[in-house]
Amino acid sequence: MHYCQTCEEQRSMTPRGEAAACPRCAAVAPASRTGPLFLVTGASGGGKTTLLPLLLQRLVGECAVFDVDWLIDPLARSAPDGQVDWATFRDLWLHVAHGVTQNGVDPLLLGPFFPRQLDDLPGRAWIGEIHTLVLDCPDDERRRRIQSRPAWRARDIEEQVGFGRWLRENVDAVVDTAALTPDGAADAVVDWVRSLR
């Protein structure tokens, strides 16, 4: 979030091209580039965690790659009841993505987000186009992958199968991680990113 450094009262600025502008006094601050966000989504078991290290290696200097789960525990610890406010969590990532963009690289988030969840958040104003790709696999494979995880991980299998189906039906760009090796799936994601840059 950018705040006006001219007004006496705290006032949020709004994006204006490659700058931030105060809606009250019209002061302009530079260094507020808005750029694309690459969102690699998928229900649990789709392959996000498996592809993370491969995408980190392949996209050095092009994208800052993040697993959105990295901020769940700190955010939960900061809440009085220990519960994550998911809208705040998603908005936090939009602000991180905007900060990354200021460094001249594009952010890529691996997490179970979809654009409609982001549209009404305050940080959305500071993000350009959101490009979304789903990491997917057949329902039976998703069940097998989730069941094979350590006991401490969530076992909401049918909920995740349903979410996977919904993503499959509502997002055009899909990589089937059951049909490809991890390297092949990572290459497909990289090709998708580069085709949109």
Buried (B, 14 or more C-beta within 10 A) or exposed (E): EBEBEEBEEEBBBEBBEEBBBBEEEEBBBEEBBBBBBBBBBBBBBBBBBBBBEBBBEBBEEBBBBBBBEEBBEEBBEEEEEEEBBEEEBBBBBBBBBBEBBEEEBBBBBBBBBBBEBBEEBEBBBBBBEBBBBBBBBBBEBBBBBBEEEEEEEEEEBEEBBEBBBEBBEEBEBBBBBBEBEEEEBBBBBBEBBEEEE
